[in-house]
């Protein structure tokens, strides 16, 4: 086996990315304090053709050196917008017919492996603060909650890792339909 060179990967240009059909998923980052986590989420969103990212609350916005360090240019390809209040955003997205899910640990949450994707729906996933998670006010408004099963001693995953896990799962389920 030989590692491929970047020139052999046949990646989209920024212009081609913007014109490409996106998967019906929006990511909402609420009160994310780590600029590196924000950049990592942009990079994941670029990899899987995510429709848009909303940055809410204290979540920093591009351009920023520390976001760019991990995003590696994905802030230029992925559509994004800042919204101060996550609660107002959730209501607005639901009024437009989008299903909104918190990625969180709650009683009654559906585990990721049991989450079903419907091609007739549009989705949004909220990922919350590194310490406090998704706010209870936002959880209360969500259509449902998705929990990533974990077997170890820690109580949670890093937000950028959790994003990668749920986006990959969503992408794979969508592609099988």
CNS distance restraints for C-alpha pairs under 8 A (distance, minus, plus):
assign (resid   4 and name CA) (resid   8 and name CA) 6.04 0.50 0.50
assign (resid   4 and name CA) (resid   9 and name CA) 6.93 0.50 0.50
assign (resid   5 and name CA) (resid   9 and name CA) 6.87 0.50 0.50
assign (resid   6 and name CA) (resid  10 and name CA) 7.90 0.50 0.50
assign (resid  12 and name CA) (resid  16 and name CA) 5.53 0.50 0.50
assign (resid  12 and name CA) (resid  17 and name CA) 5.71 0.50 0.50
assign (resid  13 and name CA) (resid  17 and name CA) 6.06 0.50 0.50
assign (resid  14 and name CA) (resid  18 and name CA) 6.22 0.50 0.50
assign (resid  14 and name CA) (resid  76 and name CA) 7.10 0.50 0.50
assign (resid  14 and name CA) (resid  77 and name CA) 5.17 0.50 0.50
assign (resid  15 and name CA) (resid  19 and name CA) 6.45 0.50 0.50
assign (resid  15 and name CA) (resid  77 and name CA) 7.72 0.50 0.50
assign (resid  16 and name CA) (resid  20 and name CA) 6.01 0.50 0.50
assign (resid  17 and name CA) (resid  49 and name CA) 7.64 0.50 0.50
assign (resid  17 and name CA) (resid  77 and name CA) 6.41 0.50 0.50
assign (resid  18 and name CA) (resid  77 and name CA) 6.37 0.50 0.50
assign (resid  18 and name CA) (resid  78 and name CA) 7.49 0.50 0.50
assign (resid  20 and name CA) (resid  49 and name CA) 7.90 0.50 0.50
assign (resid  21 and name CA) (resid  49 and name CA) 7.63 0.50 0.50
assign (resid  22 and name CA) (resid  49 and name CA) 5.00 0.50 0.50
assign (resid  22 and name CA) (resid  50 and name CA) 5.74 0.50 0.50
assign (resid  22 and name CA) (resid  51 and name CA) 5.23 0.50 0.50
assign (resid  23 and name CA) (resid  48 and name CA) 7.66 0.50 0.50
assign (resid  23 and name CA) (resid  49 and name CA) 5.99 0.50 0.50
assign (resid  23 and name CA) (resid  50 and name CA) 5.64 0.50 0.50
assign (resid  23 and name CA) (resid  51 and name CA) 6.16 0.50 0.50
assign (resid  23 and name CA) (resid 171 and name CA) 7.67 0.50 0.50
assign (resid  24 and name CA) (resid  50 and name CA) 7.22 0.50 0.50
assign (resid  24 and name CA) (resid  51 and name CA) 6.28 0.50 0.50
assign (resid  24 and name CA) (resid 121 and name CA) 7.64 0.50 0.50
assign (resid  24 and name CA) (resid 122 and name CA) 5.01 0.50 0.50
assign (resid  24 and name CA) (resid 123 and name CA) 6.04 0.50 0.50
assign (resid  25 and name CA) (resid  50 and name CA) 5.74 0.50 0.50
assign (resid  25 and name CA) (resid  51 and name CA) 5.66 0.50 0.50
assign (resid  25 and name CA) (resid  52 and name CA) 7.35 0.50 0.50
assign (resid  25 and name CA) (resid 122 and name CA) 6.30 0.50 0.50
assign (resid  25 and name CA) (resid 123 and name CA) 4.82 0.50 0.50
assign (resid  25 and name CA) (resid 124 and name CA) 5.40 0.50 0.50
assign (resid  25 and name CA) (resid 125 and name CA) 7.49 0.50 0.50
assign (resid  26 and name CA) (resid  50 and name CA) 6.38 0.50 0.50
assign (resid  26 and name CA) (resid  51 and name CA) 5.54 0.50 0.50
assign (resid  26 and name CA) (resid  52 and name CA) 4.96 0.50 0.50
assign (resid  26 and name CA) (resid  53 and name CA) 5.74 0.50 0.50
assign (resid  26 and name CA) (resid  54 and name CA) 7.55 0.50 0.50
assign (resid  26 and name CA) (resid 123 and name CA) 6.31 0.50 0.50
assign (resid  26 and name CA) (resid 124 and name CA) 4.46 0.50 0.50
assign (resid  26 and name CA) (resid 125 and name CA) 6.40 0.50 0.50
assign (resid  27 and name CA) (resid  50 and name CA) 7.76 0.50 0.50
assign (resid  27 and name CA) (resid  52 and name CA) 6.44 0.50 0.50
assign (resid  27 and name CA) (resid  53 and name CA) 4.76 0.50 0.50
assign (resid  27 and name CA) (resid  54 and name CA) 6.27 0.50 0.50
assign (resid  27 and name CA) (resid 124 and name CA) 5.64 0.50 0.50
assign (resid  27 and name CA) (resid 125 and name CA) 5.09 0.50 0.50
assign (resid  27 and name CA) (resid 126 and name CA) 6.12 0.50 0.50
assign (resid  27 and name CA) (resid 127 and name CA) 7.51 0.50 0.50
assign (resid  28 and name CA) (resid  53 and name CA) 5.77 0.50 0.50
assign (resid  28 and name CA) (resid  54 and name CA) 4.71 0.50 0.50
assign (resid  28 and name CA) (resid  55 and name CA) 6.15 0.50 0.50
assign (resid  28 and name CA) (resid  56 and name CA) 7.23 0.50 0.50
assign (resid  28 and name CA) (resid 124 and name CA) 6.97 0.50 0.50
assign (resid  28 and name CA) (resid 125 and name CA) 5.99 0.50 0.50
assign (resid  28 and name CA) (resid 126 and name CA) 4.58 0.50 0.50
assign (resid  28 and name CA) (resid 127 and name CA) 6.12 0.50 0.50
assign (resid  29 and name CA) (resid  38 and name CA) 7.96 0.50 0.50
assign (resid  29 and name CA) (resid  53 and name CA) 7.39 0.50 0.50
assign (resid  29 and name CA) (resid  54 and name CA) 6.16 0.50 0.50
assign (resid  29 and name CA) (resid  55 and name CA) 5.07 0.50 0.50
assign (resid  29 and name CA) (resid  56 and name CA) 5.96 0.50 0.50
assign (resid  29 and name CA) (resid  59 and name CA) 6.98 0.50 0.50
assign (resid  29 and name CA) (resid 126 and name CA) 6.06 0.50 0.50
assign (resid  29 and name CA) (resid 127 and name CA) 5.18 0.50 0.50
assign (resid  29 and name CA) (resid 128 and name CA) 6.12 0.50 0.50
assign (resid  30 and name CA) (resid  55 and name CA) 6.38 0.50 0.50
assign (resid  30 and name CA) (resid  56 and name CA) 4.74 0.50 0.50
assign (resid  30 and name CA) (resid  57 and name CA) 5.85 0.50 0.50
assign (resid  30 and name CA) (resid  58 and name CA) 7.42 0.50 0.50
assign (resid  30 and name CA) (resid  59 and name CA) 6.40 0.50 0.50
assign (resid  30 and name CA) (resid  86 and name CA) 6.59 0.50 0.50
assign (resid  30 and name CA) (resid 126 and name CA) 7.03 0.50 0.50
assign (resid  30 and name CA) (resid 127 and name CA) 6.25 0.50 0.50
assign (resid  30 and name CA) (resid 128 and name CA) 4.93 0.50 0.50
assign (resid  30 and name CA) (resid 129 and name CA) 6.24 0.50 0.50
assign (resid  30 and name CA) (resid 134 and name CA) 7.08 0.50 0.50
assign (resid  31 and name CA) (resid  56 and name CA) 6.10 0.50 0.50
assign (resid  31 and name CA) (resid  57 and name CA) 4.92 0.50 0.50
assign (resid  31 and name CA) (resid  58 and name CA) 4.66 0.50 0.50
assign (resid  31 and name CA) (resid  59 and name CA) 4.85 0.50 0.50
assign (resid  31 and name CA) (resid 128 and name CA) 6.29 0.50 0.50
assign (resid  31 and name CA) (resid 129 and name CA) 5.08 0.50 0.50
assign (resid  32 and name CA) (resid  37 and name CA) 7.62 0.50 0.50
assign (resid  32 and name CA) (resid  38 and name CA) 7.15 0.50 0.50
assign (resid  32 and name CA) (resid  58 and name CA) 6.56 0.50 0.50
assign (resid  32 and name CA) (resid  59 and name CA) 4.75 0.50 0.50
assign (resid  32 and name CA) (resid  60 and name CA) 7.64 0.50 0.50
assign (resid  32 and name CA) (resid 128 and name CA) 6.45 0.50 0.50
assign (resid  32 and name CA) (resid 129 and name CA) 4.79 0.50 0.50
assign (resid  32 and name CA) (resid 130 and name CA) 6.44 0.50 0.50
assign (resid  33 and name CA) (resid  58 and name CA) 6.75 0.50 0.50
assign (resid  33 and name CA) (resid  59 and name CA) 5.90 0.50 0.50
assign (resid  33 and name CA) (resid  60 and name CA) 7.40 0.50 0.50
assign (resid  33 and name CA) (resid 129 and name CA) 6.93 0.50 0.50
assign (resid  33 and name CA) (resid 130 and name CA) 7.21 0.50 0.50
assign (resid  34 and name CA) (resid  38 and name CA) 6.49 0.50 0.50
assign (resid  35 and name CA) (resid  39 and name CA) 6.27 0.50 0.50
assign (resid  35 and name CA) (resid  60 and name CA) 6.77 0.50 0.50
assign (resid  35 and name CA) (resid  66 and name CA) 5.60 0.50 0.50
assign (resid  35 and name CA) (resid  67 and name CA) 4.98 0.50 0.50
assign (resid  36 and name CA) (resid  40 and name CA) 6.15 0.50 0.50
assign (resid  36 and name CA) (resid  66 and name CA) 5.96 0.50 0.50
assign (resid  36 and name CA) (resid  67 and name CA) 5.45 0.50 0.50
assign (resid  36 and name CA) (resid  69 and name CA) 7.23 0.50 0.50
assign (resid  36 and name CA) (resid  70 and name CA) 5.79 0.50 0.50
assign (resid  37 and name CA) (resid  41 and name CA) 6.24 0.50 0.50
assign (resid  37 and name CA) (resid  67 and name CA) 7.78 0.50 0.50
assign (resid  37 and name CA) (resid  70 and name CA) 7.85 0.50 0.50
assign (resid  37 and name CA) (resid 159 and name CA) 6.67 0.50 0.50
assign (resid  37 and name CA) (resid 160 and name CA) 5.32 0.50 0.50
assign (resid  38 and name CA) (resid  42 and name CA) 6.44 0.50 0.50
assign (resid  38 and name CA) (resid  59 and name CA) 7.84 0.50 0.50
assign (resid  38 and name CA) (resid  60 and name CA) 7.78 0.50 0.50
assign (resid  38 and name CA) (resid  67 and name CA) 6.12 0.50 0.50
assign (resid  38 and name CA) (resid  71 and name CA) 7.81 0.50 0.50
assign (resid  38 and name CA) (resid 160 and name CA) 7.48 0.50 0.50
assign (resid  39 and name CA) (resid  43 and name CA) 6.37 0.50 0.50
assign (resid  39 and name CA) (resid  66 and name CA) 7.54 0.50 0.50
assign (resid  39 and name CA) (resid  67 and name CA) 4.35 0.50 0.50
assign (resid  39 and name CA) (resid  68 and name CA) 6.12 0.50 0.50
assign (resid  39 and name CA) (resid  69 and name CA) 7.08 0.50 0.50
assign (resid  39 and name CA) (resid  70 and name CA) 4.75 0.50 0.50
assign (resid  39 and name CA) (resid  71 and name CA) 4.08 0.50 0.50
assign (resid  39 and name CA) (resid  72 and name CA) 7.78 0.50 0.50
assign (resid  39 and name CA) (resid  74 and name CA) 7.91 0.50 0.50
assign (resid  39 and name CA) (resid  75 and name CA) 7.80 0.50 0.50
assign (resid  40 and name CA) (resid  44 and name CA) 6.31 0.50 0.50
assign (resid  40 and name CA) (resid  67 and name CA) 7.88 0.50 0.50
assign (resid  40 and name CA) (resid  70 and name CA) 5.34 0.50 0.50
assign (resid  40 and name CA) (resid  71 and name CA) 5.48 0.50 0.50
assign (resid  40 and name CA) (resid 160 and name CA) 5.86 0.50 0.50
assign (resid  41 and name CA) (resid  45 and name CA) 6.05 0.50 0.50
assign (resid  41 and name CA) (resid  71 and name CA) 7.52 0.50 0.50
assign (resid  41 and name CA) (resid 160 and name CA) 5.62 0.50 0.50
assign (resid  41 and name CA) (resid 163 and name CA) 6.66 0.50 0.50
assign (resid  41 and name CA) (resid 164 and name CA) 7.69 0.50 0.50
assign (resid  42 and name CA) (resid  46 and name CA) 6.19 0.50 0.50
assign (resid  42 and name CA) (resid  53 and name CA) 7.76 0.50 0.50
assign (resid  42 and name CA) (resid  71 and name CA) 5.60 0.50 0.50
assign (resid  42 and name CA) (resid  74 and name CA) 5.59 0.50 0.50
assign (resid  42 and name CA) (resid  75 and name CA) 6.21 0.50 0.50
assign (resid  42 and name CA) (resid  78 and name CA) 6.89 0.50 0.50
assign (resid  43 and name CA) (resid  47 and name CA) 6.28 0.50 0.50
assign (resid  43 and name CA) (resid  70 and name CA) 7.33 0.50 0.50
assign (resid  43 and name CA) (resid  71 and name CA) 4.92 0.50 0.50
assign (resid  43 and name CA) (resid  72 and name CA) 7.10 0.50 0.50
assign (resid  43 and name CA) (resid  73 and name CA) 7.99 0.50 0.50
assign (resid  43 and name CA) (resid  74 and name CA) 5.36 0.50 0.50
assign (resid  43 and name CA) (resid  75 and name CA) 7.96 0.50 0.50
assign (resid  44 and name CA) (resid  48 and name CA) 6.44 0.50 0.50
assign (resid  44 and name CA) (resid 163 and name CA) 7.64 0.50 0.50
assign (resid  44 and name CA) (resid 164 and name CA) 6.32 0.50 0.50
assign (resid  44 and name CA) (resid 167 and name CA) 7.93 0.50 0.50
assign (resid  45 and name CA) (resid  49 and name CA) 5.95 0.50 0.50
assign (resid  45 and name CA) (resid  50 and name CA) 4.86 0.50 0.50
assign (resid  45 and name CA) (resid  52 and name CA) 7.93 0.50 0.50
assign (resid  45 and name CA) (resid  53 and name CA) 7.91 0.50 0.50
assign (resid  45 and name CA) (resid  74 and name CA) 7.96 0.50 0.50
assign (resid  45 and name CA) (resid  78 and name CA) 6.86 0.50 0.50
assign (resid  46 and name CA) (resid  50 and name CA) 6.42 0.50 0.50
assign (resid  46 and name CA) (resid  74 and name CA) 5.93 0.50 0.50
assign (resid  46 and name CA) (resid  77 and name CA) 6.86 0.50 0.50
assign (resid  46 and name CA) (resid  78 and name CA) 5.92 0.50 0.50
assign (resid  48 and name CA) (resid 167 and name CA) 7.56 0.50 0.50
assign (resid  48 and name CA) (resid 168 and name CA) 7.76 0.50 0.50
assign (resid  48 and name CA) (resid 171 and name CA) 7.12 0.50 0.50
assign (resid  49 and name CA) (resid  78 and name CA) 7.95 0.50 0.50
assign (resid  50 and name CA) (resid  78 and name CA) 7.35 0.50 0.50
assign (resid  51 and name CA) (resid  78 and name CA) 7.45 0.50 0.50
assign (resid  51 and name CA) (resid  79 and name CA) 6.91 0.50 0.50
assign (resid  52 and name CA) (resid  78 and name CA) 6.35 0.50 0.50
assign (resid  52 and name CA) (resid  79 and name CA) 4.84 0.50 0.50
assign (resid  52 and name CA) (resid  80 and name CA) 5.38 0.50 0.50
assign (resid  52 and name CA) (resid  81 and name CA) 7.91 0.50 0.50
assign (resid  53 and name CA) (resid  78 and name CA) 7.43 0.50 0.50
assign (resid  53 and name CA) (resid  79 and name CA) 6.42 0.50 0.50
assign (resid  53 and name CA) (resid  80 and name CA) 4.62 0.50 0.50
assign (resid  53 and name CA) (resid  81 and name CA) 6.58 0.50 0.50
assign (resid  54 and name CA) (resid  80 and name CA) 5.64 0.50 0.50
assign (resid  54 and name CA) (resid  81 and name CA) 5.04 0.50 0.50
assign (resid  54 and name CA) (resid  82 and name CA) 5.69 0.50 0.50
assign (resid  54 and name CA) (resid  83 and name CA) 6.66 0.50 0.50
assign (resid  55 and name CA) (resid  59 and name CA) 5.71 0.50 0.50
assign (resid  55 and name CA) (resid  60 and name CA) 7.28 0.50 0.50
assign (resid  55 and name CA) (resid  61 and name CA) 6.96 0.50 0.50
assign (resid  55 and name CA) (resid  80 and name CA) 7.36 0.50 0.50
assign (resid  55 and name CA) (resid  81 and name CA) 6.19 0.50 0.50
assign (resid  55 and name CA) (resid  82 and name CA) 4.71 0.50 0.50
assign (resid  55 and name CA) (resid  83 and name CA) 6.14 0.50 0.50
assign (resid  55 and name CA) (resid  84 and name CA) 7.96 0.50 0.50
assign (resid  56 and name CA) (resid  82 and name CA) 5.86 0.50 0.50
assign (resid  56 and name CA) (resid  83 and name CA) 4.95 0.50 0.50
assign (resid  56 and name CA) (resid  84 and name CA) 5.07 0.50 0.50
assign (resid  56 and name CA) (resid  85 and name CA) 6.15 0.50 0.50
assign (resid  56 and name CA) (resid  86 and name CA) 5.83 0.50 0.50
assign (resid  57 and name CA) (resid  83 and name CA) 7.14 0.50 0.50
assign (resid  57 and name CA) (resid  84 and name CA) 4.89 0.50 0.50
assign (resid  57 and name CA) (resid  85 and name CA) 6.07 0.50 0.50
assign (resid  57 and name CA) (resid  86 and name CA) 7.07 0.50 0.50
assign (resid  61 and name CA) (resid  82 and name CA) 7.18 0.50 0.50
assign (resid  62 and name CA) (resid  67 and name CA) 6.72 0.50 0.50
assign (resid  62 and name CA) (resid  68 and name CA) 7.63 0.50 0.50
assign (resid  62 and name CA) (resid  75 and name CA) 6.86 0.50 0.50
assign (resid  63 and name CA) (resid  67 and name CA) 7.36 0.50 0.50
assign (resid  63 and name CA) (resid  68 and name CA) 7.23 0.50 0.50
assign (resid  63 and name CA) (resid  75 and name CA) 7.95 0.50 0.50
assign (resid  64 and name CA) (resid  68 and name CA) 6.10 0.50 0.50
assign (resid  65 and name CA) (resid  69 and name CA) 6.14 0.50 0.50
assign (resid  66 and name CA) (resid  70 and name CA) 7.09 0.50 0.50
assign (resid  67 and name CA) (resid  71 and name CA) 5.97 0.50 0.50
assign (resid  68 and name CA) (resid  72 and name CA) 5.52 0.50 0.50
assign (resid  68 and name CA) (resid  73 and name CA) 6.41 0.50 0.50
assign (resid  68 and name CA) (resid  75 and name CA) 7.44 0.50 0.50
assign (resid  71 and name CA) (resid  75 and name CA) 6.50 0.50 0.50
assign (resid  73 and name CA) (resid  77 and name CA) 7.21 0.50 0.50
assign (resid  74 and name CA) (resid  78 and name CA) 5.91 0.50 0.50
assign (resid  75 and name CA) (resid  79 and name CA) 7.60 0.50 0.50
assign (resid  75 and name CA) (resid  80 and name CA) 7.80 0.50 0.50
assign (resid  83 and name CA) (resid  89 and name CA) 7.06 0.50 0.50
assign (resid  85 and name CA) (resid  89 and name CA) 6.46 0.50 0.50
assign (resid  86 and name CA) (resid  90 and name CA) 6.13 0.50 0.50
assign (resid  86 and name CA) (resid 138 and name CA) 6.91 0.50 0.50
assign (resid  87 and name CA) (resid  91 and name CA) 6.38 0.50 0.50
assign (resid  87 and name CA) (resid 137 and name CA) 6.99 0.50 0.50
assign (resid  87 and name CA) (resid 138 and name CA) 5.57 0.50 0.50
assign (resid  87 and name CA) (resid 141 and name CA) 7.61 0.50 0.50
assign (resid  88 and name CA) (resid  92 and name CA) 6.17 0.50 0.50
assign (resid  89 and name CA) (resid  93 and name CA) 6.09 0.50 0.50
assign (resid  90 and name CA) (resid  94 and name CA) 6.14 0.50 0.50
assign (resid  90 and name CA) (resid 100 and name CA) 6.92 0.50 0.50
assign (resid  90 and name CA) (resid 138 and name CA) 7.38 0.50 0.50
assign (resid  90 and name CA) (resid 141 and name CA) 7.17 0.50 0.50
assign (resid  90 and name CA) (resid 142 and name CA) 7.45 0.50 0.50
assign (resid  91 and name CA) (resid  95 and name CA) 6.12 0.50 0.50
assign (resid  91 and name CA) (resid 141 and name CA) 7.53 0.50 0.50
assign (resid  92 and name CA) (resid  96 and name CA) 6.49 0.50 0.50
assign (resid  93 and name CA) (resid  97 and name CA) 6.63 0.50 0.50
assign (resid  93 and name CA) (resid  98 and name CA) 5.47 0.50 0.50
assign (resid  93 and name CA) (resid  99 and name CA) 7.79 0.50 0.50
assign (resid  93 and name CA) (resid 100 and name CA) 7.68 0.50 0.50
assign (resid  94 and name CA) (resid  98 and name CA) 4.82 0.50 0.50
assign (resid  94 and name CA) (resid  99 and name CA) 6.18 0.50 0.50
assign (resid  94 and name CA) (resid 100 and name CA) 6.93 0.50 0.50
assign (resid  97 and name CA) (resid 122 and name CA) 7.43 0.50 0.50
assign (resid  98 and name CA) (resid 121 and name CA) 6.93 0.50 0.50
assign (resid  98 and name CA) (resid 122 and name CA) 5.01 0.50 0.50
assign (resid  98 and name CA) (resid 123 and name CA) 5.46 0.50 0.50
assign (resid  98 and name CA) (resid 124 and name CA) 6.86 0.50 0.50
assign (resid  99 and name CA) (resid 121 and name CA) 7.08 0.50 0.50
assign (resid  99 and name CA) (resid 122 and name CA) 6.12 0.50 0.50
assign (resid  99 and name CA) (resid 123 and name CA) 4.81 0.50 0.50
assign (resid  99 and name CA) (resid 124 and name CA) 6.18 0.50 0.50
assign (resid  99 and name CA) (resid 142 and name CA) 7.79 0.50 0.50
assign (resid  99 and name CA) (resid 143 and name CA) 6.09 0.50 0.50
assign (resid 100 and name CA) (resid 123 and name CA) 5.85 0.50 0.50
assign (resid 100 and name CA) (resid 124 and name CA) 4.68 0.50 0.50
assign (resid 100 and name CA) (resid 125 and name CA) 5.93 0.50 0.50
assign (resid 100 and name CA) (resid 126 and name CA) 7.42 0.50 0.50
assign (resid 100 and name CA) (resid 142 and name CA) 5.28 0.50 0.50
assign (resid 100 and name CA) (resid 143 and name CA) 5.48 0.50 0.50
assign (resid 100 and name CA) (resid 144 and name CA) 7.10 0.50 0.50
assign (resid 101 and name CA) (resid 123 and name CA) 7.58 0.50 0.50
assign (resid 101 and name CA) (resid 124 and name CA) 6.16 0.50 0.50
assign (resid 101 and name CA) (resid 125 and name CA) 4.92 0.50 0.50
assign (resid 101 and name CA) (resid 126 and name CA) 6.23 0.50 0.50
assign (resid 101 and name CA) (resid 142 and name CA) 5.41 0.50 0.50
assign (resid 101 and name CA) (resid 143 and name CA) 5.85 0.50 0.50
assign (resid 101 and name CA) (resid 144 and name CA) 5.11 0.50 0.50
assign (resid 101 and name CA) (resid 145 and name CA) 5.14 0.50 0.50
assign (resid 101 and name CA) (resid 146 and name CA) 6.57 0.50 0.50
assign (resid 102 and name CA) (resid 125 and name CA) 5.66 0.50 0.50
assign (resid 102 and name CA) (resid 126 and name CA) 4.71 0.50 0.50
assign (resid 102 and name CA) (resid 127 and name CA) 6.54 0.50 0.50
assign (resid 102 and name CA) (resid 134 and name CA) 6.82 0.50 0.50
assign (resid 102 and name CA) (resid 138 and name CA) 7.74 0.50 0.50
assign (resid 102 and name CA) (resid 139 and name CA) 6.07 0.50 0.50
assign (resid 102 and name CA) (resid 142 and name CA) 6.42 0.50 0.50
assign (resid 102 and name CA) (resid 144 and name CA) 6.76 0.50 0.50
assign (resid 102 and name CA) (resid 145 and name CA) 4.74 0.50 0.50
assign (resid 102 and name CA) (resid 146 and name CA) 6.18 0.50 0.50
assign (resid 103 and name CA) (resid 125 and name CA) 6.52 0.50 0.50
assign (resid 103 and name CA) (resid 126 and name CA) 5.96 0.50 0.50
assign (resid 103 and name CA) (resid 127 and name CA) 5.67 0.50 0.50
assign (resid 103 and name CA) (resid 128 and name CA) 7.80 0.50 0.50
assign (resid 103 and name CA) (resid 134 and name CA) 7.50 0.50 0.50
assign (resid 103 and name CA) (resid 145 and name CA) 5.93 0.50 0.50
assign (resid 103 and name CA) (resid 146 and name CA) 4.99 0.50 0.50
assign (resid 103 and name CA) (resid 147 and name CA) 5.91 0.50 0.50
assign (resid 103 and name CA) (resid 148 and name CA) 7.71 0.50 0.50
assign (resid 104 and name CA) (resid 109 and name CA) 7.90 0.50 0.50
assign (resid 104 and name CA) (resid 127 and name CA) 7.68 0.50 0.50
assign (resid 104 and name CA) (resid 133 and name CA) 6.88 0.50 0.50
assign (resid 104 and name CA) (resid 134 and name CA) 6.59 0.50 0.50
assign (resid 104 and name CA) (resid 145 and name CA) 6.30 0.50 0.50
assign (resid 104 and name CA) (resid 146 and name CA) 6.18 0.50 0.50
assign (resid 104 and name CA) (resid 147 and name CA) 5.44 0.50 0.50
assign (resid 104 and name CA) (resid 148 and name CA) 7.83 0.50 0.50
assign (resid 105 and name CA) (resid 109 and name CA) 6.74 0.50 0.50
assign (resid 105 and name CA) (resid 145 and name CA) 7.67 0.50 0.50
assign (resid 105 and name CA) (resid 146 and name CA) 7.53 0.50 0.50
assign (resid 105 and name CA) (resid 147 and name CA) 5.42 0.50 0.50
assign (resid 105 and name CA) (resid 148 and name CA) 7.94 0.50 0.50
assign (resid 106 and name CA) (resid 145 and name CA) 7.26 0.50 0.50
assign (resid 106 and name CA) (resid 147 and name CA) 7.65 0.50 0.50
assign (resid 108 and name CA) (resid 145 and name CA) 7.92 0.50 0.50
assign (resid 109 and name CA) (resid 144 and name CA) 7.00 0.50 0.50
assign (resid 109 and name CA) (resid 145 and name CA) 4.91 0.50 0.50
assign (resid 109 and name CA) (resid 146 and name CA) 5.53 0.50 0.50
assign (resid 109 and name CA) (resid 147 and name CA) 5.94 0.50 0.50
assign (resid 110 and name CA) (resid 114 and name CA) 6.28 0.50 0.50
assign (resid 110 and name CA) (resid 115 and name CA) 6.23 0.50 0.50
assign (resid 110 and name CA) (resid 144 and name CA) 7.62 0.50 0.50
assign (resid 110 and name CA) (resid 145 and name CA) 6.21 0.50 0.50
assign (resid 110 and name CA) (resid 146 and name CA) 5.04 0.50 0.50
assign (resid 110 and name CA) (resid 147 and name CA) 6.08 0.50 0.50
assign (resid 111 and name CA) (resid 115 and name CA) 6.38 0.50 0.50
assign (resid 111 and name CA) (resid 146 and name CA) 5.64 0.50 0.50
assign (resid 111 and name CA) (resid 147 and name CA) 4.76 0.50 0.50
assign (resid 111 and name CA) (resid 148 and name CA) 5.96 0.50 0.50
assign (resid 111 and name CA) (resid 149 and name CA) 6.35 0.50 0.50
assign (resid 112 and name CA) (resid 146 and name CA) 5.80 0.50 0.50
assign (resid 112 and name CA) (resid 147 and name CA) 5.70 0.50 0.50
assign (resid 112 and name CA) (resid 148 and name CA) 5.33 0.50 0.50
assign (resid 112 and name CA) (resid 149 and name CA) 7.05 0.50 0.50
assign (resid 112 and name CA) (resid 166 and name CA) 7.39 0.50 0.50
assign (resid 112 and name CA) (resid 169 and name CA) 7.81 0.50 0.50
assign (resid 115 and name CA) (resid 146 and name CA) 7.14 0.50 0.50
assign (resid 116 and name CA) (resid 173 and name CA) 7.71 0.50 0.50
assign (resid 117 and name CA) (resid 121 and name CA) 7.90 0.50 0.50
assign (resid 117 and name CA) (resid 170 and name CA) 7.04 0.50 0.50
assign (resid 117 and name CA) (resid 173 and name CA) 6.43 0.50 0.50
assign (resid 117 and name CA) (resid 174 and name CA) 6.33 0.50 0.50
assign (resid 118 and name CA) (resid 174 and name CA) 7.73 0.50 0.50
assign (resid 119 and name CA) (resid 174 and name CA) 7.05 0.50 0.50
assign (resid 119 and name CA) (resid 177 and name CA) 7.33 0.50 0.50
assign (resid 126 and name CA) (resid 134 and name CA) 7.06 0.50 0.50
assign (resid 127 and name CA) (resid 133 and name CA) 7.15 0.50 0.50
assign (resid 127 and name CA) (resid 134 and name CA) 6.17 0.50 0.50
assign (resid 127 and name CA) (resid 159 and name CA) 6.87 0.50 0.50
assign (resid 127 and name CA) (resid 163 and name CA) 7.52 0.50 0.50
assign (resid 128 and name CA) (resid 132 and name CA) 7.16 0.50 0.50
assign (resid 128 and name CA) (resid 133 and name CA) 4.22 0.50 0.50
assign (resid 128 and name CA) (resid 134 and name CA) 3.99 0.50 0.50
assign (resid 128 and name CA) (resid 135 and name CA) 7.09 0.50 0.50
assign (resid 128 and name CA) (resid 159 and name CA) 7.53 0.50 0.50
assign (resid 129 and name CA) (resid 133 and name CA) 4.51 0.50 0.50
assign (resid 129 and name CA) (resid 134 and name CA) 6.32 0.50 0.50
assign (resid 129 and name CA) (resid 159 and name CA) 7.91 0.50 0.50
assign (resid 130 and name CA) (resid 158 and name CA) 6.97 0.50 0.50
assign (resid 130 and name CA) (resid 159 and name CA) 6.46 0.50 0.50
assign (resid 134 and name CA) (resid 138 and name CA) 6.68 0.50 0.50
assign (resid 134 and name CA) (resid 139 and name CA) 6.65 0.50 0.50
assign (resid 135 and name CA) (resid 139 and name CA) 6.26 0.50 0.50
assign (resid 136 and name CA) (resid 140 and name CA) 6.01 0.50 0.50
assign (resid 137 and name CA) (resid 141 and name CA) 6.74 0.50 0.50
assign (resid 138 and name CA) (resid 142 and name CA) 6.43 0.50 0.50
assign (resid 139 and name CA) (resid 144 and name CA) 7.93 0.50 0.50
assign (resid 139 and name CA) (resid 145 and name CA) 7.34 0.50 0.50
assign (resid 148 and name CA) (resid 162 and name CA) 7.73 0.50 0.50
assign (resid 148 and name CA) (resid 166 and name CA) 7.80 0.50 0.50
assign (resid 150 and name CA) (resid 155 and name CA) 7.84 0.50 0.50
assign (resid 150 and name CA) (resid 156 and name CA) 7.80 0.50 0.50
assign (resid 157 and name CA) (resid 161 and name CA) 6.29 0.50 0.50
assign (resid 157 and name CA) (resid 162 and name CA) 5.76 0.50 0.50
assign (resid 158 and name CA) (resid 162 and name CA) 6.09 0.50 0.50
assign (resid 159 and name CA) (resid 163 and name CA) 6.03 0.50 0.50
assign (resid 160 and name CA) (resid 164 and name CA) 6.31 0.50 0.50
assign (resid 161 and name CA) (resid 165 and name CA) 6.27 0.50 0.50
assign (resid 162 and name CA) (resid 166 and name CA) 6.24 0.50 0.50
assign (resid 163 and name CA) (resid 167 and name CA) 5.89 0.50 0.50
assign (resid 164 and name CA) (resid 168 and name CA) 5.91 0.50 0.50
assign (resid 165 and name CA) (resid 169 and name CA) 6.21 0.50 0.50
assign (resid 166 and name CA) (resid 170 and name CA) 6.05 0.50 0.50
assign (resid 167 and name CA) (resid 171 and name CA) 5.96 0.50 0.50
assign (resid 168 and name CA) (resid 172 and name CA) 6.09 0.50 0.50
assign (resid 169 and name CA) (resid 173 and name CA) 6.19 0.50 0.50
assign (resid 170 and name CA) (resid 174 and name CA) 6.03 0.50 0.50
assign (resid 171 and name CA) (resid 175 and name CA) 6.13 0.50 0.50
assign (resid 172 and name CA) (resid 176 and name CA) 6.37 0.50 0.50
assign (resid 173 and name CA) (resid 177 and name CA) 6.74 0.50 0.50
